[in-house]
Amino acid sequence: MPRFALVDVNNFYVSCERVFNPRLERVPVVVLSNNDGCAVARSNEAKALGIPMGAPWFQFRALARRHGVRVLSSNYELYGDMSNRVMEILAGVTSDLEVYSIDECFLQVESVLQGHGDGLRLGQSVRQRLWQWTGLPVCMGLGPTKTLAKFANHLAKHHPAFDGVCDWQALTPAARHAWMSAEAVGKVWGVGPRLAHALQSLGIWTVWDLHQADRDFLRHRFSVVLARVCSELRGTPCLDLEVLEVPRQQIIVSRSFGRPVTRAGELQEAVAMHVARAAEKLRAQGSLAQMVQVSLRAYPVDGGVSGEHVLSLPQASDDTRVLTRAVLAGVRRLYQAGQSYRKAGVVLLGLSGRSGEQAGLFSGAQGDDMRARRLMAVMDRVNRKFGADTLRSAASGLDRPWRMRAGYCSPRYTTCWEELPVVS
């Protein structure tokens, strides 16, 4: 029988900040979204003050001053690097893993359990290793299905009696019934607020109610997906570990500006930076793009007109230089002098695998194509090793005064030489 485990880092963004700044321990901490707009992560102390997820910063600024809340801008380079370290450590536990999100990972552990005796011992061992090697606190839930592992992780995170690890199969039938009956149906993985409301209107209020529901009724009234969730709650695996990442059908990179942008040159710098990010993702999944879409968003209060433009490439490509030339042409077509723009974005479309690449009738020599591939590979390796934008196109700008606001950003402790932590 398969055994699944879900490892989840507690308050991930806040925990990453606390690793390198111990002064943040046991004080309320909030991490803000792009342009320091809304709360996207909160420490337990901040949650206790009643600061909700997604709350605009200006609404709780006074409360933050009264209670000494530490506010930080999102430091995505730090969070991404710490996430990679966590996943590498978990890959050392088992090669059968699925990276579910930046701070969550499913493991298939039935073979690993043979060497650890039971799930609780394995869970505490993984928690100790991650704490010792990264300084990040995690919880683990184990179960015979992914849905039960996710539910067990929820219990481990919110109930101190589990000491950070909940093995569903180690609980007695009476305990399982009690925990399922105590938790609302919205706590089940895949049951969002709208679906939970619909289920409640039918008398399905708790996890236990969903566990007992008629699967045929759920399939016909809602979907086959919800019927599978019900089966998983009963211990029947319906969801396999997704160890292979499915290539994306489109790649989007879009950001708001830190201030209104009126100059065409600054818009071109922004889309050049965005398409460079998108091209890195494109090469990472081994795909080529046949089309590029450029979008500009103006301030509607100023009577501005937003626009989008799709450009077809003569030949599918993953070369940052080729894609950059296309998006710069898109900006020239869309830009209107005198307008103030608040956001720009790039979408790569018509993605296909490199194995199906077809040479163009007027494309360059094969040697030129190989040189371009090697150049892009070198650029990607350098940027992975020394940090994003170490190598970049001149078209993406140098000073970038239009970049998003990040007035409370911590140092990039692990990815920037100039910002490494110093021990004195």
C-alpha positions as CSV (number, residue, x, y, z in Angstrom):
1,M,0.0,0.0,0.0
2,P,1.4,3.5,-0.8
3,R,2.2,5.9,1.9
4,F,2.3,9.6,1.2
5,A,3.8,12.4,3.3
6,L,3.3,16.2,2.9
7,V,6.1,18.4,4.2
8,D,5.1,22.0,4.6
9,V,7.3,24.9,5.9
10,N,5.4,26.9,8.5
11,N,4.8,30.6,7.6
12,F,7.4,30.2,4.9
13,Y,8.2,33.8,3.9
14,V,8.3,34.9,7.5
15,S,10.4,31.9,8.5
16,C,12.9,32.6,5.8
17,E,13.4,36.1,7.1
18,R,13.8,34.9,10.7
19,V,16.6,32.5,9.7
20,F,18.9,35.5,9.0
21,N,17.4,38.0,11.4
22,P,16.8,36.5,14.9
23,R,15.4,39.8,16.1
24,L,12.2,38.9,14.3
25,E,11.6,35.9,16.5
26,R,8.5,36.1,18.7
27,V,7.5,39.5,17.3
28,P,4.6,40.1,14.8
29,V,5.9,40.1,11.2
30,V,4.1,40.8,8.0
31,V,5.5,40.3,4.5
32,L,3.9,42.5,1.7
33,S,3.1,41.7,-1.9
34,N,4.5,43.4,-5.0
35,N,4.8,47.2,-4.7
36,D,4.3,46.8,-0.9
37,G,0.6,46.5,-1.5
38,C,-1.0,43.7,0.6
39,A,-0.1,41.2,3.3
40,V,0.9,37.9,1.7
41,A,2.5,36.3,4.8
42,R,2.0,36.8,8.5
43,S,3.6,35.3,11.6
44,N,1.4,33.7,14.2
45,E,1.9,36.8,16.3
46,A,0.6,39.0,13.5
47,K,-2.4,36.7,12.9
48,A,-3.2,37.0,16.6
49,L,-3.5,40.8,16.1
50,G,-6.2,40.2,13.6
51,I,-4.3,41.2,10.5
52,P,-6.0,39.3,7.6
53,M,-4.4,37.7,4.6
54,G,-4.5,40.1,1.6
55,A,-5.2,43.2,3.8
56,P,-3.9,46.4,2.1
57,W,-0.9,47.8,4.0
58,F,-2.4,51.3,4.4
59,Q,-5.3,49.8,6.3
60,F,-3.3,48.3,9.1
61,R,-0.4,50.8,9.1
62,A,-1.6,52.4,12.3
63,L,-2.2,49.0,14.0
64,A,1.3,48.0,13.0
65,R,2.8,51.1,14.7
66,R,0.8,50.5,17.9
67,H,1.9,46.9,18.3
68,G,5.4,47.0,16.8
69,V,4.7,44.9,13.8
70,R,7.8,44.4,11.6
71,V,6.9,44.9,7.9
72,L,9.0,43.5,5.1
73,S,8.8,43.6,1.3
74,S,8.7,40.3,-0.5
75,N,12.3,39.0,-1.1
76,Y,11.6,36.5,-3.8
77,E,15.3,35.7,-4.5
78,L,15.8,34.7,-0.9
79,Y,12.5,32.7,-0.7
80,G,13.3,30.9,-4.0
81,D,16.8,29.9,-2.9
82,M,15.6,28.7,0.5
83,S,12.8,26.6,-1.2
84,N,15.4,25.0,-3.5
85,R,17.5,24.0,-0.4
86,V,14.5,22.4,1.3
87,M,13.6,20.4,-1.8
88,E,17.2,19.2,-2.3
89,I,17.2,18.0,1.3
90,L,13.9,16.2,0.8
91,A,15.2,14.6,-2.4
92,G,17.9,13.0,-0.1
93,V,15.1,11.4,1.9
94,T,13.4,9.8,-1.2
95,S,13.6,10.4,-5.0
96,D,9.8,9.9,-5.2
97,L,8.7,13.4,-4.6
98,E,6.4,16.1,-6.1
99,V,7.2,19.7,-5.5
100,Y,3.7,21.0,-5.0
101,S,4.5,24.7,-4.2
102,I,7.3,26.9,-3.1
103,D,6.9,25.6,0.5
104,E,5.1,22.2,0.1
105,C,6.3,18.9,-1.2
106,F,4.6,15.4,-1.4
107,L,6.8,12.4,-0.8
108,Q,6.0,8.7,-1.3
109,V,7.6,7.0,1.7
110,E,6.5,3.4,2.0
111,S,10.1,2.2,1.1
112,V,11.7,4.8,3.4
113,L,9.5,3.7,6.4
114,Q,11.1,0.3,6.4
115,G,14.3,1.9,7.7
116,H,12.6,4.2,10.2
117,G,10.1,1.9,11.8
118,D,7.1,4.2,11.7
119,G,5.8,7.5,10.3
120,L,6.2,9.5,13.5
121,R,9.9,8.7,13.8
122,L,10.4,9.5,10.1
123,G,8.6,12.8,10.4
124,Q,10.6,13.9,13.4
125,S,13.8,12.9,11.7
126,V,12.9,15.0,8.6
127,R,11.9,18.0,10.8
128,Q,15.1,17.8,12.7
129,R,17.2,17.6,9.5
130,L,15.5,20.6,7.9
131,W,15.8,22.7,11.1
132,Q,19.5,21.9,11.5
133,W,20.4,22.4,7.8
134,T,18.2,25.4,6.9
135,G,16.7,26.8,10.2
136,L,13.2,26.5,8.8
137,P,10.4,24.9,10.9
138,V,8.2,22.3,9.1
139,C,5.3,20.1,9.8
140,M,4.6,16.7,8.2
141,G,1.4,14.8,7.6
142,L,1.4,11.1,6.5
143,G,-1.5,9.1,5.1
144,P,-2.4,6.3,2.6
145,T,-3.6,9.0,0.1
146,K,-2.4,12.5,-0.8
147,T,-5.7,14.0,0.5
148,L,-5.3,12.3,3.9
149,A,-1.6,13.3,4.0
150,K,-2.6,16.9,3.4
151,F,-5.3,16.8,6.1
152,A,-2.9,15.2,8.5
153,N,-0.5,18.0,7.8
154,H,-3.2,20.5,8.6
155,L,-3.7,18.8,12.0
156,A,0.0,18.7,12.7
157,K,0.3,22.4,12.0
158,H,-2.6,23.7,14.0
159,H,-2.7,21.3,17.0
160,P,0.4,21.3,19.3
161,A,-0.5,17.8,20.6
162,F,0.9,16.3,17.4
163,D,4.3,18.0,17.9
164,G,4.6,18.8,14.2
165,V,3.9,15.3,12.8
166,C,0.6,13.5,12.3
167,D,0.5,10.0,10.9
168,W,-3.1,9.3,10.0
169,Q,-2.7,5.6,10.1
170,A,-1.3,5.7,13.6
171,L,-4.5,7.2,14.9
172,T,-7.3,5.0,16.2
173,P,-10.6,4.8,14.3
174,A,-12.3,6.8,17.1
175,A,-9.6,9.5,16.9
176,R,-10.0,9.7,13.1
177,H,-13.7,10.1,13.4
178,A,-13.2,12.8,16.1
179,W,-10.7,14.9,14.1
180,M,-12.8,14.7,10.9
181,S,-15.9,15.7,12.8
182,A,-14.2,18.7,14.3
183,E,-12.9,20.2,11.1
184,A,-15.0,22.1,8.6
185,V,-15.4,20.6,5.1
186,G,-13.4,23.6,3.7
187,K,-10.3,22.2,5.3
188,V,-10.2,19.4,2.8
189,W,-7.6,19.8,0.0
190,G,-9.4,21.0,-3.2
191,V,-12.6,22.2,-1.4
192,G,-12.6,26.0,-1.9
193,P,-14.9,28.5,-0.3
194,R,-17.6,28.4,-3.1
195,L,-17.6,24.5,-3.1
196,A,-17.7,24.4,0.7
197,H,-20.7,26.7,0.6
198,A,-22.5,24.5,-1.9
199,L,-21.7,21.4,0.2
200,Q,-23.0,23.1,3.4
201,S,-26.3,23.9,1.7
202,L,-26.6,20.1,1.2
203,G,-25.9,19.4,4.9
204,I,-22.2,18.4,4.3
205,W,-20.6,20.6,7.0
206,T,-17.5,18.7,8.2
207,V,-14.8,16.5,6.8
208,W,-16.6,13.5,8.3
209,D,-19.8,14.4,6.4
210,L,-17.8,14.5,3.1
211,H,-16.2,11.2,4.1
212,Q,-19.6,9.6,4.5
213,A,-21.3,11.2,1.5
214,D,-22.5,9.1,-1.5
215,R,-19.8,9.2,-4.2
216,D,-22.2,8.7,-7.1
217,F,-24.2,11.7,-5.9
218,L,-21.1,13.8,-5.6
219,R,-20.0,12.8,-9.1
220,H,-23.3,13.7,-10.7
221,R,-24.0,16.8,-8.6
222,F,-20.5,18.3,-8.7
223,S,-17.7,16.5,-10.5
224,V,-15.7,13.3,-10.7
225,V,-12.9,15.2,-8.9
226,L,-14.9,15.6,-5.8
227,A,-15.9,12.0,-5.9
228,R,-12.2,11.1,-6.0
229,V,-11.6,13.4,-3.0
230,C,-14.3,11.4,-1.1
231,S,-12.6,8.2,-2.0
232,E,-9.2,9.5,-0.9
233,L,-10.7,10.5,2.5
234,R,-11.8,6.8,2.8
235,G,-8.2,5.7,2.2
236,T,-8.5,4.7,-1.5
237,P,-5.6,6.3,-3.5
238,C,-6.9,8.2,-6.6
239,L,-4.1,10.7,-7.1
240,D,-0.6,9.6,-8.1
241,L,2.6,11.4,-7.3
242,E,3.3,13.8,-10.2
243,V,7.0,13.3,-10.4
244,L,7.2,14.7,-13.9
245,E,6.3,18.4,-14.4
246,V,3.9,19.0,-17.3
247,P,5.3,21.6,-19.6
248,R,3.3,24.8,-19.5
249,Q,1.3,25.8,-22.6
250,Q,2.1,29.5,-22.1
251,I,4.5,31.5,-19.9
252,I,3.4,34.8,-18.4
253,V,5.6,37.4,-16.7
254,S,3.8,40.6,-15.7
255,R,4.6,43.3,-13.1
256,S,3.3,46.6,-11.9
257,F,5.5,49.7,-12.0
258,G,6.7,51.4,-8.8
259,R,5.5,54.7,-10.2
260,P,3.6,55.9,-13.3
261,V,5.6,55.4,-16.5
262,T,5.2,57.7,-19.5
263,R,8.4,57.2,-21.5
264,A,8.6,54.6,-24.3
265,G,12.2,53.8,-23.4
266,E,11.2,52.7,-19.8
267,L,8.4,50.6,-21.1
268,Q,10.8,48.8,-23.5
269,E,13.2,48.2,-20.6
270,A,10.4,46.6,-18.6
271,V,9.2,44.3,-21.3
272,A,12.8,43.4,-22.1
273,M,13.3,42.3,-18.5
274,H,10.1,40.4,-18.4
275,V,10.8,38.5,-21.6
276,A,14.3,37.6,-20.3
277,R,12.6,36.0,-17.3
278,A,10.1,34.2,-19.5
279,A,12.8,32.9,-21.8
280,E,14.7,31.4,-18.9
281,K,11.5,29.5,-17.9
282,L,11.0,28.5,-21.6
283,R,14.5,27.0,-21.9
284,A,14.2,25.3,-18.5
285,Q,11.3,23.2,-19.8
286,G,12.9,22.6,-23.2
287,S,10.3,24.5,-25.2
288,L,10.3,27.0,-28.1
289,A,7.8,29.9,-28.5
290,Q,6.2,30.7,-31.8
291,M,4.4,33.9,-30.7
292,V,4.9,36.7,-28.2
293,Q,2.2,38.9,-26.7
294,V,3.0,42.3,-25.2
295,S,0.5,44.1,-23.0
296,L,0.5,47.6,-21.5
297,R,-1.9,48.7,-18.9
298,A,-2.7,52.4,-18.5
299,Y,-4.3,54.3,-15.7
300,P,-8.0,54.4,-16.6
301,V,-8.7,57.4,-14.3
302,D,-6.5,59.4,-16.6
303,G,-8.4,58.3,-19.6
304,G,-5.6,56.0,-20.7
305,V,-6.1,53.1,-23.1
306,S,-4.6,49.7,-22.4
307,G,-3.6,47.4,-25.2
308,E,-2.2,44.1,-26.3
309,H,-0.4,43.0,-29.4
310,V,0.6,39.5,-30.5
311,L,3.6,39.0,-32.8
312,S,4.4,35.8,-34.7
313,L,8.1,34.9,-34.9
314,P,9.5,33.7,-38.3
315,Q,10.8,30.7,-36.5
316,A,10.0,29.2,-33.1
317,S,12.8,30.3,-30.7
318,D,14.0,30.3,-27.1
319,D,16.7,32.9,-27.7
320,T,16.4,35.9,-25.4
321,R,17.7,38.2,-28.1
322,V,15.1,37.1,-30.7
323,L,12.3,37.4,-28.2
324,T,13.5,40.8,-27.0
325,R,13.5,42.2,-30.5
326,A,9.9,41.1,-30.9
327,V,8.6,42.6,-27.6
328,L,10.4,45.9,-28.3
329,A,8.5,46.1,-31.6
330,G,5.3,45.4,-29.7
331,V,5.9,48.3,-27.4
332,R,6.5,50.6,-30.4
333,R,3.2,49.6,-31.8
334,L,1.2,50.0,-28.6
335,Y,2.8,53.1,-27.0
336,Q,0.9,56.3,-27.0
337,A,2.7,59.5,-26.0
338,G,1.3,61.4,-23.0
339,Q,-0.3,58.3,-21.4
340,S,0.7,57.0,-17.9
341,Y,1.2,53.3,-17.7
342,R,0.9,51.2,-14.5
343,K,1.8,47.7,-15.7
344,A,3.5,45.8,-18.5
345,G,3.5,42.1,-19.3
346,V,4.8,39.5,-21.7
347,V,3.2,36.1,-22.7
348,L,5.0,33.4,-24.7
349,L,2.5,31.5,-26.8
350,G,2.5,28.6,-29.3
351,L,4.9,26.6,-27.2
352,S,6.3,23.3,-28.6
353,G,9.1,20.9,-27.7
354,R,12.5,21.4,-29.1
355,S,12.5,17.9,-30.4
356,G,9.9,19.0,-33.0
357,E,11.8,22.1,-34.1
358,Q,11.6,22.8,-37.8
359,A,14.3,24.9,-39.5
360,G,13.1,28.0,-41.3
361,L,13.7,28.4,-45.0
362,F,15.8,31.6,-44.5
363,S,17.3,30.7,-41.1
364,G,21.0,31.0,-40.4
365,A,23.5,28.2,-40.6
366,Q,23.4,25.3,-38.2
367,G,26.6,26.6,-36.5
368,D,25.0,29.9,-35.8
369,D,22.1,28.1,-34.1
370,M,24.5,26.0,-31.9
371,R,26.4,29.1,-30.9
372,A,23.1,30.8,-29.9
373,R,22.2,27.7,-27.8
374,R,25.5,27.7,-26.1
375,L,25.3,31.4,-25.3
376,M,21.9,31.0,-23.7
377,A,23.1,28.0,-21.7
378,V,26.0,30.0,-20.4
379,M,23.8,33.0,-19.5
380,D,21.4,30.7,-17.6
381,R,24.2,29.0,-15.7
382,V,25.8,32.3,-14.7
383,N,22.5,33.7,-13.5
384,R,21.7,30.6,-11.5
385,K,25.1,30.6,-9.8
386,F,25.5,34.4,-9.2
387,G,22.0,35.6,-9.1
388,A,19.4,36.9,-11.5
389,D,20.4,39.6,-13.9
390,T,24.2,39.0,-13.5
391,L,24.2,38.6,-17.3
392,R,21.4,40.5,-19.0
393,S,20.6,42.4,-22.2
394,A,21.3,46.1,-22.4
395,A,17.7,46.6,-23.5
396,S,16.5,45.7,-20.0
397,G,18.1,48.8,-18.6
398,L,20.6,49.5,-15.8
399,D,19.0,51.7,-13.1
400,R,15.4,50.8,-13.7
401,P,13.7,53.6,-11.8
402,W,10.4,52.2,-12.8
403,R,10.8,48.9,-10.8
404,M,8.3,47.8,-8.2
405,R,8.5,49.4,-4.8
406,A,10.2,47.4,-2.1
407,G,10.8,49.9,0.6
408,Y,11.1,47.3,3.4
409,C,13.2,44.6,1.6
410,S,15.7,42.5,3.5
411,P,19.1,41.6,2.0
412,R,19.4,38.7,-0.5
413,Y,21.5,36.8,2.1
414,T,22.1,33.7,-0.1
415,T,22.2,34.9,-3.7
416,C,24.1,38.2,-3.7
417,W,27.8,38.5,-2.8
418,E,27.4,42.1,-1.6
419,E,24.5,41.1,0.8
420,L,25.9,38.0,2.4
421,P,25.3,37.9,6.2
422,V,28.3,39.1,8.2
423,V,29.2,37.7,11.6
424,S,31.0,40.2,13.9
